[in-house]
Amino acid sequence: MATARRTSDHGEIRKWAEKNDGHPAIAGTGVLRIDFGKPEESLRQIDWKEFFAIFDRSNIDFLYDPEGHFNKFVDKE
């Protein structure tokens, strides 16, 4: 894995997700996810506006591999 990047920049997150065929989604528990390819049944796809509203309220950062699909949401430092 390449060096992971940490960001809260909406444009950077969206650009990375779309480059990797990712779509904003939310789990039934309210946890944000990036869903890749065919939608997972356990996730509800949401639009980017809703995704980033939840993201900003959650006080989190996005950690991702610029060269792959690895990603996770982490508490801000």
C-alpha positions as semicolon CSV with decimal commas, in nm:
position;residue;x (nm);y (nm);z (nm)
1;M;0,000;0,000;0,000
2;A;0,124;0,347;-0,079
3;T;0,148;0,595;0,203
4;A;-0,201;0,668;0,333
5;R;-0,332;1,023;0,313
6;R;-0,550;1,191;0,573
7;T;-0,789;1,466;0,468
8;S;-1,111;1,647;0,545
9;D;-1,122;1,821;0,205
10;H;-1,456;1,744;0,038
11;G;-1,322;1,779;-0,316
12;E;-1,029;1,547;-0,251
13;I;-1,254;1,281;-0,096
14;R;-1,510;1,297;-0,376
15;K;-1,245;1,293;-0,650
16;W;-1,075;0,986;-0,497
17;A;-1,406;0,801;-0,450
18;E;-1,530;0,868;-0,803
19;K;-1,191;0,772;-0,952
20;N;-1,234;0,432;-0,780
21;D;-1,602;0,383;-0,875
22;G;-1,704;0,471;-0,520
23;H;-2,036;0,616;-0,410
24;P;-2,138;0,786;-0,084
25;A;-2,341;0,559;0,141
26;I;-2,452;0,512;0,497
27;A;-2,493;0,194;0,701
28;G;-2,809;0,125;0,901
29;T;-2,619;0,226;1,215
30;G;-2,554;0,574;1,071
31;V;-2,189;0,508;0,985
32;L;-2,058;0,670;0,667
33;R;-1,915;0,445;0,399
34;I;-1,780;0,463;0,047
35;D;-1,952;0,186;-0,151
36;F;-1,764;0,049;-0,452
37;G;-1,911;-0,103;-0,767
38;K;-2,247;-0,273;-0,729
39;P;-2,431;-0,128;-0,426
40;E;-2,420;-0,338;-0,109
41;E;-2,768;-0,429;0,015
42;S;-2,674;-0,336;0,373
43;L;-2,594;0,021;0,270
44;R;-2,817;0,309;0,164
45;Q;-2,672;0,527;-0,108
46;I;-2,691;0,900;-0,032
47;D;-2,593;1,209;-0,227
48;W;-2,269;1,394;-0,168
49;K;-2,446;1,686;0,000
50;E;-2,591;1,460;0,272
51;F;-2,265;1,266;0,298
52;F;-2,058;1,578;0,366
53;A;-2,315;1,723;0,607
54;I;-2,283;1,406;0,819
55;F;-1,904;1,403;0,769
56;D;-1,865;1,759;0,896
57;R;-2,094;1,703;1,198
58;S;-1,900;1,390;1,293
59;N;-1,567;1,571;1,339
60;I;-1,375;1,304;1,148
61;D;-1,108;1,279;0,881
62;F;-1,088;1,048;0,582
63;L;-0,786;0,817;0,565
64;Y;-0,722;0,658;0,227
65;D;-0,469;0,496;-0,005
66;P;-0,425;0,717;-0,313
67;E;-0,336;0,407;-0,519
68;G;-0,603;0,163;-0,398
69;H;-0,942;0,115;-0,233
70;F;-0,833;0,122;0,132
71;N;-1,023;0,387;0,324
72;K;-1,163;0,454;0,668
73;F;-1,299;0,736;0,874
74;V;-1,091;0,834;1,175
75;D;-1,127;1,082;1,459
76;K;-0,963;1,417;1,398
77;E;-0,629;1,453;1,569
